[in-house]
Amino acid sequence: MADEVEIGHEFWEVNGIRMHVATAGSGPPVILLHGFPELWYSWRHLIPRLAENFRVIAPDLRGYGRTEIPDQGYDLDTLGQDVLGLIDQAGGKAVLVGHDWGGVIGWHVAAAYPEKVGTYVAVAAPHPARYLELLIRSPRQFLMSLYVFFFQIPFIPELLLSARRGRIPARLLKKTTVKKGVITDQDIEVYREAWTLESMRAGINYYRQLSRRPLRIIRFNRDHKVACPVCVVWADRDLFLSLAQTTGLEKYCEKPPEVQVIRPCGHWIPQEAPDELYEIIMNFIAKAGNS
C-alpha cells in the first residue's frame, strides 16, 4: 500500500556535487524534479504511490535543501548534466517528471540526451525556447513574468525572499493555490528550514543564467527536438505561466505532445492535485509503453 512505502534519504555524488535524493520503491527509474522555491518534499504525495511500480528518485536540485550549494553551475547545460548523472546512477532509461524549473531542466535533458529518457511529463513547466518566445510575443506572459526581470537585480531579490525565514515565499505558496489548505503550516515549515540567503541566491541564479543565453537556448532547441513521448500538464489558474505555454510545442518535439489541463488548480500541481497528476502520469506511461 502507498501509505506503507518508506521514503529513504541518500547522498549521491553527481556531476561534481553532493546531491541529496529521496528514494523509494524498486523497478524502472522515475525521476521527479521540483521547481522554485521548493524541495524534493513537493513530491511527497506522489512518491509513495509511484513507488508501488517504480524506483522513485526525487532530488533536491543543485543549490536547494540538503544538496550542495556551489558558486557556479546554474546554466541549463550543467543542470542537465546533474540530471544525467542521476539517470546513470539509477540505471536504464528513466521516466522523467519535472515541475516548474525542474520541468525546464527536464525539457533540456529530454532534448540533449534522447537515449536516456523514455517518457517525459512536464508539469506546469514551460519549454525553455517557447517560454522565451512568449516572453517577447505575449503581453500576458510578459506581465506574469515581471518577477523574472526583478530577479536579474544583484543580491536584493535573494535578500528579500530569504528575510524572516522566507516569509514572502511562504505566503506565496499558500495563497496561490486554488484549493485552500492543501499546503499546511507544517509543510511550509519544511521549506522554511531550507530557505537561506545562499539557497535563495542559488534558485534565483537559475533565472539569471537563463536570461543570459536566450539565443543559444533557442538555437539548441531548434536543432534538438525531443524524441520521446511527452505529456504536458497544466493548471487552469496558474498565475505565473499562461496556457499559451502548452501551444506551439510541435516544432520542438518529434511527435505532438499530449496536453492535459487540471481544473480548478493553481501552479503547485504536485501539491494541490496529486491524485489527478498521478492518474495522468500512470495513464501516459502505459500509453507511451504501448505505442
C-alpha positions in Angstrom: 0.0 0.0 0.0 1.2 3.5 -0.8 0.9 4.8 2.8 3.2 2.0 3.9 6.0 2.9 1.5 9.1 4.1 3.3 11.0 7.1 1.8 14.7 6.8 2.2 17.2 9.6 2.1 20.7 9.3 0.5 23.5 11.5 -0.8 24.8 10.8 -4.3 27.9 12.3 -5.9 26.6 13.7 -9.1 28.4 15.9 -11.6 31.0 17.0 -9.0 28.5 17.9 -6.3 26.9 16.1 -3.3 23.2 15.8 -4.0 20.5 14.8 -1.6 17.9 12.4 -3.0 14.7 10.9 -1.6 14.2 7.4 -2.8 11.5 4.7 -2.6 10.4 1.6 -4.4 12.1 -0.6 -7.0 11.8 -1.2 -10.7 12.3 1.1 -13.7 13.5 4.6 -12.6 11.2 7.6 -12.3 13.0 10.8 -11.6 11.0 13.7 -10.1 12.4 17.2 -10.4 11.0 20.0 -8.3 10.7 23.7 -9.0 11.4 27.1 -7.4 11.5 27.6 -4.4 10.8 24.0 -3.5 12.4 20.7 -2.5 12.0 17.0 -3.1 9.3 17.4 -0.5 6.9 18.8 -3.1 6.5 15.3 -4.4 5.6 13.8 -1.0 2.1 12.8 -2.1 3.2 11.1 -5.3 6.4 9.3 -4.2 4.7 6.5 -2.2 2.1 5.8 -5.0 4.7 5.8 -7.8 6.9 3.6 -5.7 4.4 0.8 -6.0 5.6 0.3 -9.6 8.9 2.2 -9.9 12.1 3.1 -8.3 11.4 6.8 -7.5 14.2 9.3 -7.2 13.4 12.8 -6.1 16.5 15.1 -5.6 17.0 18.4 -4.0 18.3 20.2 -7.1 21.6 22.0 -7.2 21.6 24.7 -4.5 18.4 23.5 -2.8 17.8 21.8 0.5 20.5 19.4 1.6 22.2 19.4 -1.8 25.5 21.3 -2.1 25.3 25.0 -3.0 28.2 25.6 -5.4 29.1 29.1 -6.7 28.5 28.1 -10.3 26.7 25.6 -12.5 23.2 27.1 -12.7 23.0 27.1 -16.5 20.8 24.6 -18.3 23.8 22.6 -19.6 25.2 21.9 -16.1 21.8 21.4 -14.6 21.0 18.9 -17.3 24.3 17.1 -16.6 23.2 16.9 -12.9 20.1 15.0 -14.0 22.1 12.9 -16.4 24.2 11.8 -13.5 21.1 10.8 -11.6 19.8 8.8 -14.5 23.1 7.0 -14.9 23.3 6.1 -11.3 19.7 4.9 -11.3 20.4 2.7 -14.3 18.5 2.4 -17.6 16.2 4.8 -19.4 14.2 6.9 -17.0 10.7 8.3 -16.9 11.3 12.0 -16.2 8.7 14.2 -14.5 9.5 17.8 -13.9 7.6 20.7 -12.3 8.3 24.4 -12.8 12.1 24.8 -13.0 12.6 21.1 -12.7 10.5 20.8 -15.8 12.5 23.3 -17.7 15.6 21.2 -16.9 13.6 18.1 -17.9 12.9 19.6 -21.4 16.6 20.2 -21.8 17.6 16.7 -20.7 15.0 15.0 -23.0 16.3 17.0 -25.9 20.0 16.7 -25.2 20.1 13.0 -24.1 17.3 11.2 -26.0 18.9 7.8 -25.2 18.4 8.4 -21.5 14.7 9.5 -21.3 11.9 7.1 -22.2 9.0 9.3 -21.3 8.8 12.9 -20.2 6.0 14.6 -18.2 6.2 18.4 -18.0 4.1 19.7 -15.1 3.5 23.5 -15.3 6.9 23.5 -16.9 7.5 25.7 -19.9 9.7 24.6 -22.8 12.7 27.0 -22.4 12.6 28.2 -26.1 8.8 28.5 -26.1 9.0 30.4 -22.9 11.5 32.9 -24.3 9.4 33.2 -27.4 6.2 34.1 -25.5 8.0 36.4 -23.2 8.5 38.6 -26.2 5.3 38.0 -28.1 2.7 37.6 -25.4 1.8 40.7 -23.2 0.0 38.3 -20.8 3.1 36.1 -20.3 5.3 39.2 -20.1 3.2 40.6 -17.2 3.1 37.2 -15.5 6.9 37.1 -15.7 7.7 40.5 -14.2 9.3 38.8 -11.2 11.8 37.2 -13.5 13.0 40.6 -14.5 13.2 41.6 -10.8 15.4 38.5 -10.3 18.0 39.9 -12.6 18.9 42.6 -10.0 22.0 41.5 -8.0 21.6 40.5 -4.3 18.3 42.3 -3.5 15.9 39.5 -4.6 17.6 36.8 -2.5 17.8 39.1 0.4 14.2 39.9 0.2 12.9 36.3 -0.3 15.1 34.9 2.5 14.1 37.6 5.0 12.2 36.5 8.1 12.8 32.8 7.2 11.2 33.2 3.8 8.1 35.0 4.8 7.3 36.1 1.2 7.6 32.7 -0.5 5.8 31.1 2.4 2.8 33.3 1.9 3.1 32.9 -1.9 2.9 29.1 -1.7 -0.2 29.1 0.4 -2.1 32.0 -1.3 -1.6 30.9 -4.9 -3.3 27.6 -4.5 -7.0 27.3 -5.6 -7.9 24.7 -3.0 -7.0 26.3 0.3 -5.3 24.3 3.0 -3.6 21.8 0.7 -0.3 23.3 1.8 -0.3 23.3 5.6 1.7 25.3 8.1 3.7 22.1 8.8 4.5 21.8 5.1 5.6 25.4 5.0 7.9 24.8 7.9 9.8 22.2 6.0 10.5 24.7 3.3 11.4 27.5 5.7 14.0 25.4 7.3 15.7 25.1 3.9 15.3 28.7 2.8 18.5 30.6 3.5 20.1 33.5 1.7 22.5 31.1 0.0 19.8 28.7 -1.2 17.6 31.6 -2.4 20.5 33.0 -4.4 21.1 29.6 -5.9 17.5 29.3 -7.0 17.4 32.8 -8.4 20.6 32.1 -10.3 18.7 29.6 -12.4 16.7 32.6 -13.8 19.7 34.8 -14.2 21.6 32.2 -16.2 18.5 31.6 -18.4 18.3 35.2 -19.3 22.0 35.4 -20.3 21.8 32.7 -23.0 18.5 33.2 -24.9 19.8 32.9 -28.4 21.9 29.8 -27.5 18.9 28.2 -25.9 16.6 28.9 -28.9 19.2 27.6 -31.4 19.8 24.4 -29.4 16.2 23.6 -29.2 15.7 24.2 -32.9 18.4 21.7 -33.6 17.5 19.1 -30.9 13.8 18.0 -30.9 12.5 15.9 -28.1 12.2 12.4 -29.4 10.4 10.6 -26.6 6.6 10.8 -25.9 5.8 14.0 -24.0 2.8 14.8 -21.8 2.3 18.5 -20.8 0.2 19.0 -17.7 -1.1 22.5 -16.9 -3.3 24.2 -14.3 -6.1 26.4 -15.5 -5.4 29.0 -12.8 -1.7 29.2 -12.9 -0.7 32.8 -12.0 2.8 32.5 -13.4 2.6 30.6 -16.7 -0.2 31.1 -19.2 -1.9 28.3 -21.0 -0.3 29.6 -24.2 2.8 27.7 -23.0 1.0 24.5 -23.9 0.8 25.5 -27.6 3.4 25.8 -30.3 5.4 22.8 -29.0 5.2 20.7 -32.1 8.3 22.4 -33.6 10.3 21.3 -30.5 9.1 17.7 -30.4 9.2 14.9 -32.9 5.6 13.9 -32.0 3.0 16.5 -30.8 2.8 16.4 -27.0 -0.3 15.3 -25.2 -1.8 18.2 -23.2 -3.8 17.8 -20.0 -5.3 20.7 -18.1 -6.3 20.2 -14.5 -9.3 22.3 -13.3 -9.6 24.1 -10.9 -5.9 24.2 -9.9 -3.1 26.6 -9.3 0.6 26.4 -10.2 1.7 24.0 -7.5 0.1 20.9 -9.2 2.0 18.1 -7.4 0.9 19.5 -4.0 -2.6 20.8 -5.0 -3.8 18.0 -7.3 -1.6 14.9 -6.6 -4.4 12.4 -7.3 -5.2 13.9 -10.7 -1.5 14.2 -11.6 -0.8 10.6 -10.5 -3.5 9.3 -12.8 -2.3 11.4 -15.7 1.3 10.1 -15.2 0.4 6.5 -14.9 -2.0 6.6 -17.9 0.6 8.3 -20.0 3.4 5.9 -19.1 1.1 3.0 -20.0 0.1 4.6 -23.3 3.7 5.5 -24.2 4.8 1.9 -23.5 2.1 0.5 -25.8 2.8 3.0 -28.6 
